[in-house]
Amino acid sequence: MNNTTININSLVRENILKLQPYISFRDHNEFNTPTFLDANESPFGECNRYPDSTQKILKNKLADLKNVSPKQIAVGNGSDELIDLIIKIFCEPKKDSILMMNPSFAMYGFYATINENKVLQINLDENFEIVKDDFLKITQENSPKVFFLCSPNNPTGNSTEDIEFYLQNFNGIVVVDEAYIEFSGKKSSLELLDQYPNLIVLQTFSKAWGIAGARVGMAYASEEIIKLINTVKAPYNVNVLSQELILNSLNENKLEENVNKILAERAWLQDQLKTIDCIEKVFPTDANFFLIKMKNVSNVYEQMLKQEILTSRRDPAISGCIRINIGNRQENEKLVNLLQNVIL
Ligand SMILES: *Cc1c(COP(=O)(O)O)cnc(C)c1O
């Protein structure tokens, strides 16, 4: 199969193909000293104007940073919104299905279920890797429309090698979710965009950038797909304050510094975890969290909770496991202390 010839329009729901986007006139024209009497806003107040629906300044900055065209970028209210929109664009309710890894990020299944699409899962092997034969079998038998490939994967922490294999062997849209890519030292799939018109790369400001509260995520894809996302999105989906906050962060450019701090803490915590009795296994990670297999997991989890240390329990879906993200040194020390003194 050669997906460089894939016809995107043939994958899109008919009602979406016919949909006319809502165009904000002011956002699509240039003015010198405009008097805004067009949107029923108040002339008073500090945040009285609607945000730029095209997120132009933000996209231009991101385009420079990522070496893509602004027309290859859609910005969402978190990447969560983009996951929802991608499903709505390509998956006919009650008819089409999505494919995801198991275990992986729950929101793919959540939004697919809301849209009444079947959720197909590929069970990962004992190293949390995809078995390629299983992938080929499930795609041939069910023809899912969208494949969500999370790399590094949440909650397992590992990255998928050979992403091109999945792009070449999938007759639909492949979404590579790179929420944790900055921690991985691995190459982004952004460089594959020009080769694969069916590729969407998701990134976010919520993790390595440290701006989860602003709710801003990006989809990078072919112009054709980005146009579709821009057509179905709520016009003012990213608010003024968030756009400003993100632009400030891009200008400050503290990403590398933040990532290095987390990576140093990750190394420190990994060393500490090796010495703890109640831990059976710490899985290798490319992200800002560890998946950890515990002895007597309920017991350990409850004791953490009593000390108000909140972690993400993955047992029983992933037997015996808890996902714990890297905190600051004080938080990590508190965690290590507790784990050292757990009563099994
Ligand atoms: C945290 C996370 C996101 C980020 O979602 P936002 O809506 O951008 O905060 C996306 N995908 C995965 C796999 C995640 O773990």
The ligand as an ORCA input file, in Angstrom:
! r2SCAN-3c Opt
* xyz 0 1
  C      -1.563     14.939     28.805
  C      -1.834     14.366     27.481
  C      -2.333     15.155     26.445
  C      -2.514     16.618     26.646
  O      -3.787     17.009     26.591
  P      -4.108     18.575     26.660
  O      -5.551     18.571     26.357
  O      -3.284     19.257     25.614
  O      -3.787     19.026     28.040
  C      -2.528     14.588     25.197
  N      -2.247     13.306     24.988
  C      -1.741     12.519     25.944
  C      -1.387     11.132     25.639
  C      -1.536     13.024     27.221
  O      -1.050     12.224     28.183
*
